[in-house]
């Protein structure tokens, strides 16, 4: 017997009707292909949530009976942080099958952390760079954006920590962190500038010299006991600066195209440090 025949009277096909996403019996019992035809038909936020919940296990929905689909939808609604919707789905009537005797109290493998569902970064433009660090007794995430700001949020609560850092000439392409004299620092790469900031005070501590173009990548490392920053601009070399003094202490060469990524890993922290750099055409170390 098809799903359409099994549908109860309360689950009549709402195709084309406003508010289709509120008809949970229809969503549970209907042929998934008919449901999929409506998922993108409404811009309402509730409709988008229900569409996301349905799509989360859509490949399974096609091959299971309605009572299994009911379980999956209830679980996926909880994974999206809406336990009330999950409970209403679990209570949907399915022919010849009892209502689920359970409700979802918690779930793992969440699609998104509820703390970060609404404008997680606080930026008004796209986020180009992200790094995590430990500052003032808590884990934080530092983000750089097209909106020409750097923002900091508490990783546990999702709440902003202090105000934005905003003294930039253009979009922020990359961010990195390092500890300088016992204080957490943020290093930022933007158009024509590499800047160092004291993370606790949000104050700029200096501009690292020698940059003559857009800086798309940077990294930090401890070199012979000194915290350093590494970055490249349009001239395809990698400059190395001592973050405590702000002076350039070295330069790495060998690329023949602009660089897209830099990473550093210590060997013996007193004597060695290795850097890996990736350009458009090659990889060097």
Secondary structure, 3 states (H helix, E strand, C coil): CCHHHHCCHHHCCCCCCCCHHHCHHHHHHCCHHHHHCCCCCCCCHHHHHHHHHHHHCHHHHCCCCHHHHHHHHHHHHHHCCCHHHHHHHHCCCECCECCCCCCCCCCCCCCCCHHHCCCCCCCCCCEEEEEEEEECCEEEEEEEECCCCEEEEECCCCCECCCCECCCCCCEEEEEEEEECCEEEEEEEEECEEEEEECCCCEEEEECCCCCCECCEEEEEEECCEEEEEEECCCCCEEEEECCCCCEEEEECCCCCCEEEEEEEECCCCCCEEEEEEECCCEEC
